[in-house]
């Protein structure tokens, strides 16, 4: 209950009981803020009392006087309560002021305390600065007196004092102190470095290194103190790098140099090591001994604090130089030098162990070199083989020689190669340049050709195929791969009889190019073995390449022997068998560039690559026969490890592609020359007549020039086939263009016949002399498939209609021309008439 309510209740009780008890306000804890409200409530209560008194005056008149007295007393109490409230308010205001004074005083106290602490800190800082300056002065004085130990101690104390001033390091005084300290350290470092160079003298001019224990002028200085000082000043790493460089220039570079006339060795005496000249070049083992002498000298005369960081920087460079200039150069190529190489490997391993005994690091490079000795030798052997192959390829082209190739094939009596059933006639016709295959014949290879198929991307026309077929798009890659083996036989004319039989049954087949030996052998079934001997020109490259391959295989076979089981390069034996593939790949990759500088380079590539493939195949077969008698396990025999079948096929393909490229180039030239005739239209009228004459003349000259150029290179059969292919290209184009002429007059017909006769003059290139002095044989029709058609064309140009009809019905014109071709020629040569129409009808009907 609030105080106001208490007062009101007291007054009511007083009225009801006839008394006015005095309220005890003085002792109540009345907030000053409630005093005005309290006074208002008292006044209100008094008014209410007065009102009640008046209302009750009539009933209680006798008690009015008592009530008045009580009211006056109550009023006095109220006034007293007001006074008490005012005192309370005054005391509250006085407490606020006192509290503010107390807060101000506390702030002043704290400020004074901070000022006292600052003054104390300032005094301490000033003492530290003064102490640091004094210590730095002492260090400077010790530096001047060459007392490096004292100077270093004072410098350490000064650094500690400056470190304690980190809180005020941004002040000018501390900044000046730090600047002075840095300048002193710089001077101190320069002097220490100079003293270190005096103790360790590296003279690059005299190529010597001298290490002293003390300096006469400064006896208190030794290497240990120098190292401590340099390490504390942060200059040890820079000095070690400089020392490493000076030692390299003064000692190791001159000693490890391999320049001619600069033979040196190490000499050690009285705390110095120097490089002195030697009358003879020291070997690798002596060089390794000298390396250990130098390293042992440094480890003995230098403190450990220098040796360890110096070795970390010096050894990698030293071992790298040693490996490149000496160790790699001592890796032998010849297996006979392996014992010396084994001694070098043992010495390198011992050097690594000696260095490990010094607790130096970085010997991993030496150990790796020893472990990788087989790989290193194999790399050098590969490099040597490829280098020899590359050098041979460019130098061996100058040397040329004539070699013989012998092939034997079994044929039956019915083959066209034997002239049908008339074997004796075929022998008489094609016996030239044939001999029996004798055991004494050198460089002989006997093989059975496989059935002929259509050629792939190689020159098809060179192997007696029609020019149209040769110009057709090449077959797919799969078909080409299946046909590569047949091309080798086609290159020498084998298997052409089968194509001739399929193409046309004419009696004078151009496929009768294979010649039977006069003393051929016959089997019970009537089959006969024919041997072809031909010579052609090759360079020194095939024999040189074969020699390289054989040497590699010989080395691999030697390493496989049990006597080389402990050889350091024994593990490289298996990988050595891969080198022939690299050598042959090198030949194929660079041959085009090397041969391009020679006339008829592609034909030389054809001869060389074909011969090399034959030689490799023969070598592999002989090696297999040799291994069959070997006691080695199958997996160790060279024939089981050599994988040269793909390389042989690649060489054969490479040879045929070179031939094909040359033939295509020559055919393109010939076609371009004949294009000058402009289709032989109006060949009897100027200026077309001169253009036609010129085109035919230069084409005929080109055929002769190419034949002459290839004569000393290609074999006789390959030369005739190549020339026949170019001739076939020439006459195919002429036949096509003449057949396309719509109207041929009499004079023009004679001119065209002259052109045909001009080209036909090259048949003298295909004349075959009889070995017994008989009449020479014309081989043009054999090597040029469309030769007879061309001859018939010349006759048709000047024949009468009756002659043409007779040649078709009674002669062999139908074997070369079809009915449409003949009728088109008749329509171009003869005017329209009943006789022409009847002749055309008879030709079509027959």
LUMTIRO-721015 format. One record per residue: x, z, y of N, C-alpha, C in turn. Coordinates in steps of 0.05 Angstrom, whole numbers, plus 5000, padded with zeros to 4 digits. Layout:
<recs>
XZYXZYXZY...
</recs>
This chain:
<recs>
501850004976500050005000501850005024501149835044502749815068502350065086504150095104504050335123501550325140500850095148498350065164495950165149495750085124493550175107493650475103496050585100496350875097495351025121495950925145495051055169492051045172491050815165488150785167486750975147487850985124486651165103486851455112489051525126489451805136487351875157486851695175484851745196482151775184481451595164478851615151478551885137480651965124480552225110480252455130481552425153481352635173478452655183477252425188474552435198472652555177473152475151471352575130471852865125474152965128474753245122475053405147474853285171474953435196477653495205479553355197482353415205483853145207485953135223487652905228490552975220491252925196493952995188495952805202498152905208500252755223501752565203501652315208503052125190506152145193507552145172510452175173511751895174511951805199513151545204516151545208517051765219519951785226521751755201520651885180522351875155522051615139520051455146519551205131521650995139522450845120524350615125522750375133522250365159520650145170522449935181522249695173523849475185523049435213525049365229524549335258522649105263522548915246520748685250517848755246517248985232514449065227513449265247515149365265514349565284512149465303512349225314510249135332507549115317507549015293505148995277504049275271505849445266504949725260503649855284504749815307503649925332500849805337500649545332498049415337496049525318496749575293494849685274494049965281495950115292495250395301493250385324493750195342491950175365489150095355489149915337486549825326485250055311486850205297485650435283484550635302486050675324485050865344482450775356482250515361479750415373477450445353478150395327476050425307475150715305477150885308476451175307474651255330475451145353473851215376470951115372470750875362468050775358466550945338467951015317466651175297465851455309467651545326467051805338464551795355464351575370462051555387459451535370459851385348457451355332456751605317458751765314458252015300457952255319458252185345458252415364455552555365453652405359451052535360450752725337452052645314451652815291453753045290456052975302458153185300459053255328457453275346458153355373459953605374459353785357460954035359463853985352464253785337467053745329468553545346467353465367468553255384471153355397471153585405473553695418475853705399475253775375477453785355478553505348476553335348477553055342479152945365478453015389480052915411482853025410482953275404485653395402487353255381485953195359487453055337488252775346486452655361487052385370489452385389489552585406491852595424494452645409494152805389496552855372497452605358495352455349495952205335497352015354496452005379497651825398500551905404500952155405503752245409505552165386504452185362505952095339506551795340504551655349504951365351507151305371507251435393509351385413512051455401512051675387514651755374515551545354513651435339514351235320515450975334514250915356515250685372518150725380518650965389521451025398523351005375522451115352524251095328524750805321522650645323522950355316524950215335524750295360526550165379529450255374529850505365532550585358533650435334531850385315532650235291533549955299531949825316532649545325535349545339535849745356538349755372540749795353540349975333542550015314543149755298541049605291541449355276543049155293542449125318543848945336546749025339547249285340549949385343551549325317550349325293551749265268552648975267551048795277551848515278554348465294554448575317556748545335559248665322558848905309561149015295562148845272560348725258561048545236562648305246561848185268563247955279566048045288566348275299568948375307570748405283569548515262571148555237572048285226570448075226571147805215573347685232573147715259575247615276577947755271577748005266580248155261581448065234579748015214580847925188582147655191581047465206582247205210584947235224585047405243587647445257589747555238588847725220590747845200591747625182589947455172590847245154592647045168592046985193593846805209596546925212596547175217599147315220600747315193599247355172600547345146601747065140600246855147601346585143603746535160603646625184605846585202608346735192607846965181610047115170611246975146609446865128610346725104611846465112610846315132612146075142614946145152615046355168617646435179619646505157618546645137620246715114621146465099619246265094619846015080621845855097621445855123623245705140626045815139626046075139628746205137630046145111628446145089629546075062630445785061628745605073629545325073632045275089632145405112634545375128637045485113636645695099638845805083639645605061637545475048638245275027639645035039638744945062640044715075642844785083643245025094645945115102647645135077646445255055647945285031648645005019646744825019647244555009649444415025649344445051651444325067654144445061654144705057656644845051657744755024655844725004656744634977657744344979656344184994657143904997659843885011660344065030662944065043665144135024664444335006666444414986666944184966664744034959665143814941666843594954666343554980667843354994670843434996671243685000674043785002675443754974673943824953675043784926675543494920673843314930674143024926676742934939677143034964679642954979682143054964681943294952684243404938684443294909682843094902682842974875682143174853680743384861679743584841677043494832676943304814674443184806672543374792673743554776672043744762670543924781672044034801670744204821668744044837669443804845667643634861665043584845665343534819662943484802661243724800662543964797660944214796659444264822660844234844659544274870657244064874657643834865655643624868653143694852653543804828651243894812649744114826651244314838649944534853648444424877649644234891648344114914645743974906645843834884643443704874641243904867642044134856640044344849638844454875640544494896639544594921637644394934638344144933636643934945634043914929634243954903631743944887629944174894631044404901629444634910628044574936629044384952627844314977625844094975624744054951622843834947620343864964619644124970617144164986617444055014619944045024620343955052622143705052621943545031623743315029623143105049620743115061620042915082621142985109622343215112623343295138625943155145626543135170628942985179631543125169631443395169633843535161634543485132632543505115632943455087633643155082632442975097633042695094635942635101636942765122639742735129641542845107640743075096642343195075642343005050640142885043640042705020641642455025641642355050643242125057646242185054647042415064649842495061650642525032648742645016649342674988649542404974647842214980647941954968650541804975651341835000653841705009656241824994656142084991658342214976658442124947656042104935655942014907656941724904656341554923657241284922660341274923661441424942664341434944665641564919664241764909665241904885665241714861663041554859662841364837664941144839665541044863667540844866670340944858670841194867673441314860673641364830671541454818671541514789671941254773670541044782670840784769673640674771674840714794677640624798679540784780679041044778680641204760680241124731677741054723677240964696678740704690678840524709680240274705683240324704684140534717687040604714687640724687685740864675686140974649685840764627683940574631683440354612684040094627686339994623687239754638686839504620685139324630684639074616685738854634687938734625689238524640688638254627686938094640686237834628688437634631690237674650692437484653694437514630695237764625697137814604695737844577693037844577691437864553692238114537691838344550692538594538690638814548690439034532688839264539690639514534690939684555692539924553690840164560690940374543689340614546691240854550690940994572692641234578691041484577692241704571690841964570690542084598692542054615692442164642693641964662693042034688694241884710696442044723698741944727700942104738700242244764698942104782698242224808695942424806694342394786692042574783692142684754693842874749694142974721691643114710689943214727687643364717685343174708685742924712683542734704684142614677682142624659682342494634679842334629679842194606677542014601674942174597675142414585672742574581671442644608673042724627672042794653670942544667672342324663671342074676668641994665668342014638665741944626663542134635664142394637662142584646661242524675663242464691662642404719661042144722661841934707660441684709657541714698657341864677654641904666652842054685653942264698652242414717651542244742653442084750652941914774651341664768650741614742649141384734650641124734653241134732654840894732656240834705655540994685656840954659656040684646653440624647652540374635653740134649653940134675655139914689658039884682659440114680662340104673662640004645660940094626661140004598660839694597658839594611658439304611660939154622662039264644664439144655666839164636667039394623669239434603668939244580666439204571665939024549666738734556666038654580666738384590669838354592671138554602674038534605675438524578674438684559675638674532675238404519672938294523672438024512674337824523674637814550676437624562679337674556680137924554682937994550683737974521681938034502682738054474681337854456678737874454677337734432677037434438676437354462676237074468678736914462681137014471683536864463684136874434683537104421684137124392682336954375679836934382677936784366677736494374679336404394679236124402680335954380679035724376679835534355680935274367681735284393682835044406685534984393686134734393688634634381690934744397692934854383695434954396695135234407692835364406692435634416692135824392694335864377694336044354695436314363693836524360694536794369693936994348695237234352694837464335694837714353693937944342694038194357696638354351697638484372699938664369699238934381699739154367699039424376701639574379702039714403704439874407703940064430704540324426704540534447702040534464699740554451697240574466696340314479697340094470696439834481696139634458694439444463694039224444694038964461695338764450695638514465695338274446694938044459694737794444697237634448698537574426701037424427700737164412702336974419702136704407703336714379702336534362703236514334704136224329706136194313707135924307705235764290703635894274701735754256699035874260697035724253694335814256693636014235692836264243692136464223689536384208689336464183686936404168684736594174682536564161680136724168680537014160681837064137682237344129684137484148686237354158687937474178686437524204684637354211682937394234681137644231680037674207678337914202680038164203682538154193684338384195684938454224685338244240685838294268683438414282681038334275678638444287678538744280679038814256679039104249681239254263683539134267685739264282684939324310683539134323682639184351680539404352678639394334676439594334677539864327679439884308680640144302682240254325683540074339685040164363683240284384681040154389679140254409677840514400677140534375675840784366677841024366680440964363682441174363683141274391683241094410684241164436682041214456679641154450677341194468675641424458674541594477672841804468670241704456668941864441666441784427664341714448664341854470662341794491662541514502664941394499665241114508664940924485665941004461665840814438663040744430661340944429658640884419657140684437656940734464655540524480657140264481659740284480661340034481660839864456660639994433660239844408657539714408655539844419652839724420652739464436654539444456654539204472656639004463658839104451661038924444660638794417659738944397659638834370657738594367655338594378653638354374654938104384656138114408657537874418659937804400661438004392663837954375663037834349660937934336660237824310659037554312657537504334656437244338658537034342660537104358662836914363664436874337664937094323666437074298664936904278662336934276660836774257660836484264660436424290660236144298662935994297665036134307667635994309669336004284668936204267670636244244669036234217667136424215665936454188664336204180662736104198661135864191662935624185665235614199667135394195668535404168668735654157670135684132668335634108665735594113663935534090664735264079665635254054666635004043664334814035664934564035663134364025663634303995666234303989667034253961666934503945665934483921665634723904668434823895670434653895673134743887674234953906673134973930674135163950672735433949671035473929669435713927671135963924673335973908674936223906675836333933676836153951677636253977675236353993673036223990670636314004669636583994670036633968669336893957671037113969673637053973675437253985674537314014673637104028672737154055670237324056668337274037665937434036666637724030668537774012669338044006670538184030672138034045673438154068671338214090669438044093667238094113665638344105665038374080663638614070665238864075667838844070669539084075669739144105669838944121669938994150667339134159665039054148662539194155662639484146663739534123664039814113665939974131668139854140669939994157668640064184667139884194665739944220663640154216662240144194660240354188661640624186664140634176665640884174666241004202666140844222666540944250663941044262661741024246659041104256658240924280659140684279658240484299655940334287654240234305651940084296652539784298650439624293650539334297652239184277652539284253653839134232651938964215649438964222647438824206647938524206649138414228649638134230651638044209653738204205655738144185654538154157652938364152651738394125649738174120648238094140646337874136647837614130650137574143651637324138652637314109653437544099654337554071652037494052649737624058647437584041646337304042646637174066645536904069647636694063649736764050651836564044650836324028649136364008648036133994646435944012644836064029643235904048645035764068647135904077648935784096650435544084651335584059652735364045650835134041648335194033646434974028645834824054645634964076645134834102647434654109649934754105652234594111652434354092651834404067651934184048649833974055647434054064645333864072646233724097647433874116648333744141650533544135652333604117654533424110653433174096651533214078650332984064648832804083647232914100645632754119647532624140649632774148651532644167652932414154653732444129655032224115653131984112650632044106648731824103648231684129648031844151647631714177650131544185652531654181654931504188655131254171654531284145654731054127652830834136650430914145648430714152649230544175650830654193651630494216654430354212656130484196658730364192658830184168657130234148657130074123655829804126654529754148653229494151655229274156657629344165659629134170660829024144660729184123661829104098659628984080660028744072658028614055659328504030657828494009658828383984656528253968657328083950655427943933655228093906652828153899652328293874650528123856650428193831648828043812646528223802644328093799642028233788641128083763640628233741639928113716637228223708635328053701632728133691632127983666630928123647630128003622627128033618625827823609622927833604622227683579620427793564619527673539617127503545617127243538614927063543614226923517611826823516610926683492611026383496610726233474611025943477608825823494606525943494604325823509604425883539606226053547606326113576607225873592606225863616607125643634610025663640611125913638613925943644615625793625614525743600615925583580615025293580613425223599612524943600610524883579608725073573606625023553607825023525607124843509608124823481610724673480611324523501613824373501616124543510617124713493619224903501621724763507622524563491625024433496625124293522622824173530622724043556623124243578621824483575622124683596625024783598626324793574629124883574630924683589630324423584631924223597631524213627629024273635628424253663629424493679629324733667629824973683632225133672634125003662636425143650638525213669638325123694640525163713640725453721643225533724643925803734643026023716642625953690641826163671644026213650644426463644646426543624645226743606646626783584645726993566646327263578644727463571645227733580647227853561649727913571651828013555652428293561653628453542654228733547656228773570657928563575660028603595658928573623656428483626655328433653655128703668656028703692655928943709653428943725652529183732650229223750647829083739647229123713645028993700642729183697640429083700638029253696636029083681635029173658633129033641630529183643628429033648625729163650623628963643621329073635619028903628617028913652616428683663614628683686611728733677610328853694607528913689605828673697603328653687601628423695601328403725601328163735601128123763598328183773598228293797595728333811596028223839593828233853594028143881595828323897597328213915599228363931597728543951599128743960598028923980598828834007599729024023600428964051603028804053604528764030606928604032606128304034608228154038607727864042606727734017604227654017603127533993603927243989604227104011604826814009607626773998609326974001612126933991612126933961610027043949609927053919608026843908608026593921606526363911603526403912602526543932599726563936598926373958596426293959595526113980595826254006596226084027596626184054594126324064591726214056589326344065589026624054589926654029589826924017591727104031594027004039596027174052595127264079593527094092592527164119590027334118588927374095586527544093587227834100585227984108585728264114586828404090588628594095589928744073587828924060588428974034586629134019586829434026585129584014585129874020587730004011588130244020590630394014590830453984588530513972588630573943589430333927588330103934589129863919592029793924592929843948595729783955597629953938596930203934598630383919598730293890596530193879596430103851598029843848598429693869599729433867602729443873603729673883606529673891608429613868607829713845609629663822609829373815607629223819607628943812609328773832609528873857610928713877613828683870615028883858617828863851618328633832616528603813616828373794616228113808614228113826613427873840615727773858617327963868619527883886621527703872621627713845623427553830622027323814619427293820618027063809616727113782616727363772615527413745612527423748611227333728608327363727606827153742608226963755606826763770605326563753606226553727604926363709602026433705601426693705598626783701596826693724597926723748596326633771595926333771598026193762597725903762595625813742595525953719593525883699590725933710590326143725587726213736586926023758588825933774588125793798587325503792589025363777588425083772589924993748588824813731590124723707591824483711593024453734594624213739597224223723598123993715600423993697603024083710603424003735605924083749605424343764605224553749604624813761606924913777606525003802608725113818609725383808608525483787609425743777611625713756612625473751614725443731617425493743617725723757620125783770622025943754621126073732622826233716624326063696626826103693628525923677629326063651629025923630629726043604632726013599633926203585636726193579637125983557639325843558639825633538639925753510640825993507641126113480639326353479636826323486634926543486634326623457633426873454632726973428629726953423629026893398626226853391625427073371623027173374621927373355620327223333619427373314617927263292615327143302614127263323611627163334611926923352614426843356614926613374615526683402615426933409616027023436619126993441619826943465622626903472623427083495625927173495626927343517628527163535627727153560629026993581630527183600632927113607634627283624635227123649634727253672635327133698637627273710639627123718641927233732642027103760642027273779642127173807643927353823645027233843646827383862645527393889645927603903644927633930646827813945646527833971648327973989647228243997648828443994648128714003650428824020649829034035651929174050653029404033654829554045656029784031654230024030651830004043650130234045649030324018647930144001646730243976648730393958651130273955653130413938653930673950654230683977654930933990652731143987650231063990648031253987647931353958648331183939648331263911650631463906652931413918655131603914654531873926653231883949652432133961650532283942648532143932646532263914647932363889649632203877651032283853652732533858654032543881655732773886654133033889651733003902650033243905649133333878648233153860647333223834649633343818652033233821654333343807654933633816654733683842655133953851653034143840650534053840648434223829648934283800649734073785650234113757652634303752654634293769656934473767656034763771654434803792653535073798651735193776650435013761648735113739650335213716652835123714654535203692654935513691654935633668655235923666657736033679659835873681662335963694661936023723659835913736659335963764657036163768656336313748654136503750654736723771657336793775658036993795658736873821658536613825659236483850657336573872658436603896656636683918654536483925655036233918653036023925651535933900651736083878650336013854647335993858646036173874643136143878642235893892644135743904643435503919643235263901643835293875643835063857641134923856639035083853636334963850635534813875636134923898635334793923637034543928639334523915641134293920639834033910638034063890636733823879634833693899634133823920632333703940633833523960636533543961638133393980637833093976637832983952637532693949635032593963632832743962630432653976630932644006632332834017632932834046634732594053636732544036638532314041637032054041635332014022633831764020631831744043630631974051628831974074630331904099632732004102634431934125634931634126635431514103635931224102633431074112631131154101628631004109628031044138628631284149627931344176629631194197632131154190634031034209634830744203634030644180634830374173633830164192631330194201630229994219631829974244632630194255634230194279637030084275638230164253641030064247641129764241639229674225639229384217638229204239636829314259635629144279637728994295640229084295642328954310643528714295642728674270643828464253641828224252642927994248641227764243640027794215637527734213636027764188636328044177636028244196636328514188634228604167631828504170629728584152630328484123631528254121632228154095634428314082636328404099638428584089637228854080635228944095633929194087632529154060631328914057629928854031631928864008634228734012636228723991637429003986638129144008639429404004637529613993635129624003633129823993632429763964632129513957631429443929633729513911636129453919638429523903638729823900638329963922638630263921636430373903634030273904631930373886632730323857633730083851634630023823636930203815638730253833641030423826640130713821638330813837637331083834635831113807634230913801632730913776634630913752636630743754638630733732640131003729640831123752642131383751640431593739637931603746636131803735635831763705635631513696635331463667637831543652640231483664642731563651643031873650642131993672642232293673640432413651638132293647636332393627637532363599638932133594640232093569642532293565643932353587646132543586645032823580642832893593641733163590640533203562639832983549638733013522640733123502643333083509645433193492646533453502645433563524646533803537645534053522647134263523646334513511644934703530644634623555643234783575640334803569638935013577636035023575634734793591632334723583631034503596630634543626630034793634629534833662632034833679634434823666636934813681638134533681637034353667638134083665637433923690639333773701638833623726636433433724636033303700633833113698631133243701630933503694628433643696627933743724630033753740629733843768629633623788630733393782630733173800627833063802626933023826624232913831624632663849625532453837626132213853624231983848622232023831620331793826618931703851618031893867616731823892618631693912621131783911623131663930623731373921623831323895624331053886622030873894619530973891617230813899617230763929618030973944618130953973620230743982622530733968624630533974623630253968622230223946621229953939619129873959617330053967615329993987616629924014618730084020620130034045621429754045622629684023623929424021621829194024619629224011617529014012616229004040616029224053614929224080616829084099619429134096621428994113621228694108621128614083620828334076618228214088616028364085613428274096613528244126614828444140615028424169616628184178618828124163620427894171618827634166617527614143615927374137613727334157612327554164610127524183611127434210613527544218614727464243615327164243616527064221617226784220614726604219612726694204610226534203608926524230609026744245607926744272609326544290612026534288613526344303612826064296612526004271611925734262609125654272607225834270604525774279604525714309606025874324606225834353607425564359609425484343610625214347608624994342607125024320605124814314602824814333602325034346600225034366600824844389603324784392604024584413602924314408602224254384601023994377598123974386596924194393594124204403592224084383592524154358590724064337591023774328593223644337593923364330591723174339590023244358588023054369589422864388588522614387589722404404592722394402593722424377596622444373598022174378596521964383597721704388597621624417596721804434596421754463598021964478599421874499600922054515599022214534599722454541602222604533601922754507599622714493599222864468601122774446601922524447603722424426606422564428607522594452610022734455609923024447607623154454607323434446607223464416605823284403605723294374608423244361609823044371612522994361614423234364614323344388616023574393615323814375612723874372611824104356612724064327612323824316613123774288616123784285617623674304620523674302621723954302620824114322621924384324621024564301618624504289617724654266619524594242620024324238621824244216624624364220625624364245628224484250628224784245626024914252625825204248625925264218624525114202624625164173627425144162628924944172631724914163633525134173633125214198634825424209634325694195631825754189631326004175632425994147632125764134633225734107636325774108637525654127640525684130641325964136639726094152640326374159640026564135638126514118637626684096639226614071640426384071641926294047644126484039645826584057647926774047646927054041644427104045643327374042641627404017639627234015637727263993638727123968637627213946638227083920636926803921637726633902636726363902633726353899632626513881629726503876628226623900629226843911627926963934628126783958630426643961630726463984628726233982628426113957626625893954623725983958623026223948620326323952619726373981621626493995621226554024620926294039622726104034622525844048620025704040619225724015616725594006614325724019614425984024612226114038611926014066614225984080614125884108613225594108614125434089613225154087610225144081609325324064606425334057604825404082605825594098604425654123604325414141606525264143606625024160604524814152604624744126602924524117600024614116599524874111596724974111595524944138597025004159596024964186595624674193597424504184597124224189594724114174594424184149592124084134589524174147589324424155586924524167586324374193588324324210587824194236587223894232588523774213587923484208585123454197584223634179581523614168579423664189580123804210578123864231577823634250579523434249579223204267576823034258574922984276572422844269572822544266574622434282574922144281577822074282578821934261581621864260581821564259583021444280583421164281585821074263586120804262588220704244590920784254591420744280594020814291594521114290592421254295592721554294593221644265592021504246592421574218595321524211596521304220599321254214601121474227600421554251602021764264601822024249599522094240599222344225600822324199600922084187602522054162605422094168606322004192609122044199609722344203607822484214608222774217608422914190606722824171606822944144609522874131610422634135613022554123615322714135615122764162617222914175617423194164615223324160615223594148616123574119615423364105616123334077619123304072620523244094623423204091624923464083623523694088624923944081624923994051623923804036623923844007626823843996628723744012631423744003632524034001631124224014631924504012631324613985629524483970628624593945629624423921631624263926632724103904634524273887634124253861635624413841637624233826640124293830642224133816642224193787642523993770642724033741645524123734645824333718648424443712650324243698649224053684650823863669651123593684650523603710650923353726648623163724646323243713644023063712642723033739640422903738638922853763637823123773638023153800637023403812634023413810633023653807630123703804628923793830626623683837625223763861623424003855624124233866622724483861620724553883620224363901618424433924615624513914614624363895611924423886611624693872613824793862613725053849613625283869615125253891615325473910613325453933612125213935610125173957607425103943605525273941603125223925601524993934601424943960599824713970601424473977603724443964605524213969604223953960603123953936601923713925599423633941597923823950595623763967596523633993598823724004599823604028600723314024602023274001602823003994600422813991598422913977595922753975594722694002594822894020593622854046595122624060597822614058599222394071598422124059598022114033597121864021594321794029592521984031589721934039589621814067591421894084591321804112591721504114593121384095593721094097592620944072590921074057589720944033587120814040586420614024583820474027581720644014579220574019577020724008577020693977577820463967577920423938580020593926582320613940584520783929583721073928582321163949581521443950579521493927577721303923575821333901577121343874579221173871580621163846582221423841583521523862584921773859583122003852580621983861578722203855577722183827577021943819575721913792577721893770580021753775581921703754584521863757585121943781587522093786587122393786588922533801588822823801588222933829586922763845586222863872584323093871582523103851580623313849581923583843584423583833585823833828586723973854587023813875587923933901585723953922583823763921581723763942579123803928577223913943574423923933572923693945570523643935568923413944568323413974567723643985567123654013569523574030571923664022574323594038574723284037574423174014574922884012572822724027570422804025568222664040568622694070569522924079570022954108572222774117574422754101576622574108575622284109574022214089573021934088571321874113569622064121567922014144569622004170571922154170573622134194575321884195576021784171577821554170576421284170573921264160572521004157569921014172569220784182566720754197564420764177562020824187559720844170558920574160558520554133557820304120556520374093555320164081554120214055556320284035558620144037560720194018561820484021561920584046562820864049560821054038558220994043556121174032556221174002556620933990556620923961559121073950561421043964563821193954563421493956562221583978561721873981559921963960557821803953555921883933557221903906559021713899560421723874562221973872563622033895565422263895563822513891561522543904560022783901558822803873558122573862556922573836559022643814561422563818563522623798564822893803
</recs>
